[in-house]
Amino acid sequence: MPRGERPGLGALAAAAVMGAAAGLLVQFALSNRGQAPLVPPLSLPLTLVLVAAVLIVFALRLRRALKKGSGAVNPFQAVRLLAASRAGQLVGGLLGGFGGGLALSLLGRSVPAPTATWLPMLLTLVAGAVLTGCALYAEHCCRLPPGDDDPESGGADPAPGQGAADQAAFRER
């Protein structure tokens, strides 16, 4: 993947599948030992939703600053938000998939699980999806709006598709 490219939806799907596989493996290992299924604490989905809310707040602040003008944006804060949103995408996919895998293992049982067992698993799945969605939106807010030097706006761009990191001084040799 070229530098600066965002991870595709395939990477997010792979993270969710790996999380689901881990959840299934944990439940099957506990079941083979005759132990009770793993029930995630309710603080896990609460924490995921809290992280999603923080990402949304920072994304909206960045979006508002971008509308004011480029001088109002601290580029280091924008890069930190971008890194946090990409991490949030993968964590949301992994933990959401893990919660889904835990819940999926309960479907094959002959006796239905009580609500106190499957509800935290389902909440973890939903909270992981919420975190992934909010992180995708936060990453979208990190994009620069079209300016005078963009090809779409009619300005002449000497090297379309290249940013400051693609200039000769920044290339790896």
C-alpha positions in Angstrom: 0.0 0.0 0.0 1.5 3.4 -0.9 2.3 5.8 1.9 -0.5 8.0 3.0 -3.2 5.7 1.7 -6.0 4.8 4.0 -6.6 1.1 4.9 -9.3 -0.3 2.7 -12.5 -1.9 3.8 -10.8 -5.3 3.2 -8.5 -4.6 6.1 -11.4 -3.7 8.3 -13.3 -6.8 7.3 -10.1 -8.9 7.9 -9.9 -7.4 11.4 -13.5 -8.2 12.1 -13.1 -11.8 10.9 -9.9 -12.3 13.0 -11.8 -10.9 16.0 -14.7 -13.3 15.4 -12.4 -16.2 15.0 -10.7 -15.3 18.3 -14.0 -15.1 20.0 -15.1 -18.4 18.7 -11.9 -20.1 19.6 -12.1 -18.7 23.2 -15.6 -19.9 23.6 -14.8 -23.4 22.2 -11.8 -23.7 24.4 -13.8 -22.8 27.5 -16.6 -25.2 26.4 -14.2 -28.1 26.0 -12.9 -27.5 29.5 -16.5 -27.5 30.8 -16.3 -23.9 31.9 -18.8 -21.1 31.6 -18.7 -19.0 28.5 -16.7 -15.7 28.5 -19.0 -12.8 29.1 -17.3 -9.4 28.4 -17.8 -6.8 31.1 -20.3 -4.0 30.3 -17.5 -1.6 30.6 -16.0 -2.8 27.3 -18.9 -1.6 25.1 -19.2 1.5 27.2 -15.5 2.3 26.7 -15.7 1.7 22.9 -18.7 4.1 22.6 -16.8 6.7 24.7 -13.8 6.5 22.4 -16.1 6.9 19.4 -17.6 10.0 21.0 -14.2 11.5 21.6 -13.2 10.8 18.0 -16.4 12.5 16.8 -15.9 15.6 19.0 -12.3 16.0 17.7 -13.4 15.4 14.2 -16.2 18.1 14.4 -13.7 20.5 15.9 -11.3 19.9 13.1 -14.0 20.2 10.5 -15.1 23.6 12.0 -11.5 24.8 12.0 -11.0 23.8 8.3 -14.1 25.8 7.4 -12.5 28.9 9.1 -9.3 28.6 7.0 -6.1 26.7 6.8 -4.4 28.9 9.4 -6.8 27.8 12.1 -5.7 24.2 11.9 -2.8 22.7 13.8 -1.4 20.1 11.4 -0.1 18.0 14.3 -3.5 17.7 15.8 -4.9 16.7 12.5 -2.3 14.0 12.1 -2.9 12.7 15.6 -6.7 12.6 14.9 -5.9 10.7 11.6 -3.8 8.2 13.5 -6.3 7.8 16.2 -9.1 7.3 13.7 -7.2 4.6 11.8 -6.4 2.8 15.1 -10.1 3.1 16.1 -11.2 1.5 12.9 -9.0 -1.6 13.5 -9.8 -1.8 17.2 -13.5 -1.4 16.5 -13.4 -4.1 13.9 -11.4 -6.5 16.1 -13.4 -6.0 19.3 -16.7 -5.9 17.4 -15.8 -9.1 15.7 -14.7 -10.6 19.0 -18.1 -9.8 20.5 -19.8 -11.3 17.5 -17.7 -14.4 17.7 -18.6 -14.8 21.4 -22.3 -14.4 20.6 -22.1 -16.7 17.5 -20.8 -19.6 19.6 -24.0 -19.4 21.7 -26.2 -20.1 18.7 -25.2 -23.8 18.5 -26.2 -24.6 22.1 -29.2 -26.7 22.7 -30.2 -24.7 25.8 -30.6 -21.0 25.1 -28.3 -18.7 27.0 -29.8 -16.2 29.5 -29.9 -12.6 28.6 -27.2 -11.7 31.1 -24.9 -13.9 29.0 -25.6 -12.8 25.4 -26.5 -9.2 25.9 -22.9 -8.0 26.7 -21.7 -9.9 23.7 -24.2 -8.2 21.4 -23.5 -4.8 23.0 -19.8 -5.3 22.3 -20.5 -6.2 18.7 -22.7 -3.0 18.3 -20.2 -0.8 20.1 -17.3 -2.1 17.8 -19.4 -1.2 14.8 -20.2 2.3 16.2 -16.5 2.9 16.9 -15.6 1.8 13.4 -18.2 4.0 11.8 -17.2 7.0 13.9 -13.5 6.4 13.2 -14.3 6.3 9.4 -16.1 9.6 9.7 -13.2 11.2 11.7 -10.8 10.1 9.0 -13.1 11.6 6.4 -12.9 14.9 8.4 -9.1 14.9 8.1 -9.2 15.4 4.4 -8.4 18.8 3.1 -11.2 20.7 1.3 -10.5 21.4 -2.4 -8.4 24.5 -2.7 -7.1 26.7 -5.5 -4.2 24.4 -6.4 -6.4 21.2 -6.8 -7.0 19.9 -10.3 -10.8 19.7 -9.6 -10.9 23.4 -9.0 -9.2 24.3 -12.2 -5.7 25.3 -10.9 -2.6 23.8 -12.5 -1.1 21.1 -10.3 2.4 20.2 -11.4 2.2 16.6 -10.2 -1.4 15.4 -9.6 -1.8 12.9 -6.7 1.4 13.9 -5.0 1.7 15.7 -1.7 4.5 17.2 0.3 5.8 13.7 1.2 6.2 12.8 -2.4 8.5 15.7 -3.2 12.1 14.8 -4.1 13.5 16.1 -0.7 11.3 13.6 1.2 11.6 10.5 -0.9 13.6 7.6 0.4 16.6 6.8 -1.6 
